[in-house]
Amino acid sequence: MQGVRRSHQLSDGGVRLELTPSSTSPLAIDVAESAEMRIQRLISENPVIIFSKSSCCMCHVMKRLFSKIGVHPTVIQLDDDEISALPSSSAAPAVFIGGSLVGGLESLFALHVSNQLVPKLVQVGALSPHDAVL
């Protein structure tokens, strides 16, 4: 695949892609884009996105919750120097739904137990109303 330097399967079923700069690949990355701009772009392009550090157990729990609901979020593993580029002084892991910061694992579970998570996922188009089970 053009633009991909290397890929490998992750233990949680995901795939890690290491991208190379390319202007012809659909996976092209703009090397001139700052970490802050890249993170903002990713937040706006993905209905559900998790930013985490590698091997973050809280991120794994978040992915399991979303998977049980029927949502497969985009997960971005940040290097330590990129964590500070998260908006609103968020710490990793940080979940954004519909472009809005939800917060970490505790905030995500608070939405879930208060029955607000599924409607929010339906609202942003991450989950079909037909698949939504409260």
JONORQUI-V610092 format. One record per residue. PSI is psi in whole degrees, 0 to 359 (none if undefined). D_FIRST is the distance of its C-alpha to the first C-alpha in Angstrom with 1 decimal. Layout:
<<PSI:D_FIRST> <PSI:D_FIRST>>
This chain:
<<126:0.0> <137:3.8> <345:6.4> <121:5.8> <318:8.5> <149:9.4> <151:10.0> <153:13.2> <137:15.5> <157:18.5> <335:22.0> <8:22.6> <350:19.8> <177:17.3> <133:13.9> <124:13.7> <133:10.6> <115:11.4> <149:10.1> <146:10.8> <132:12.9> <139:11.6> <353:13.6> <347:11.4> <144:8.6> <344:10.0> <20:9.5> <143:11.5> <143:14.4> <106:17.7> <342:19.0> <348:22.5> <129:22.5> <162:24.9> <319:24.3> <315:27.0> <319:25.4> <316:22.0> <316:23.8> <320:25.9> <315:23.0> <320:21.3> <317:24.8> <335:25.3> <345:22.0> <128:22.2> <326:25.3> <123:25.3> <139:23.8> <129:24.9> <127:24.7> <173:25.6> <160:25.8> <148:24.0> <43:26.0> <117:28.1> <328:30.3> <324:31.3> <320:27.7> <318:27.4> <319:30.7> <313:29.5> <322:26.4> <318:28.7> <310:31.1> <318:28.6> <318:27.2> <328:30.8> <335:31.3> <17:28.2> <137:26.1> <97:22.7> <158:22.6> <133:19.8> <124:20.4> <122:19.9> <121:21.1> <147:23.0> <161:24.3> <322:28.1> <346:28.3> <342:26.3> <321:28.6> <345:31.3> <352:29.0> <141:29.4> <159:31.9> <34:35.4> <43:35.5> <150:33.5> <156:33.0> <139:30.0> <147:29.4> <131:29.7> <134:29.1> <131:28.9> <122:29.6> <32:29.6> <357:29.4> <139:32.4> <124:32.8> <316:34.0> <211:34.3> <200:33.8> <317:34.3> <316:38.0> <322:37.6> <314:35.0> <327:37.4> <318:40.3> <318:38.6> <311:37.9> <340:41.5> <9:43.0> <32:41.2> <346:39.5> <308:35.9> <312:35.2> <324:36.9> <320:34.9> <322:31.6> <317:32.9> <321:34.0> <1:30.5> <12:28.8> <344:27.0> <134:29.3> <142:30.9> <331:34.7> <333:34.9> <351:33.0> <123:34.9> <118:37.3> <none:39.6>>
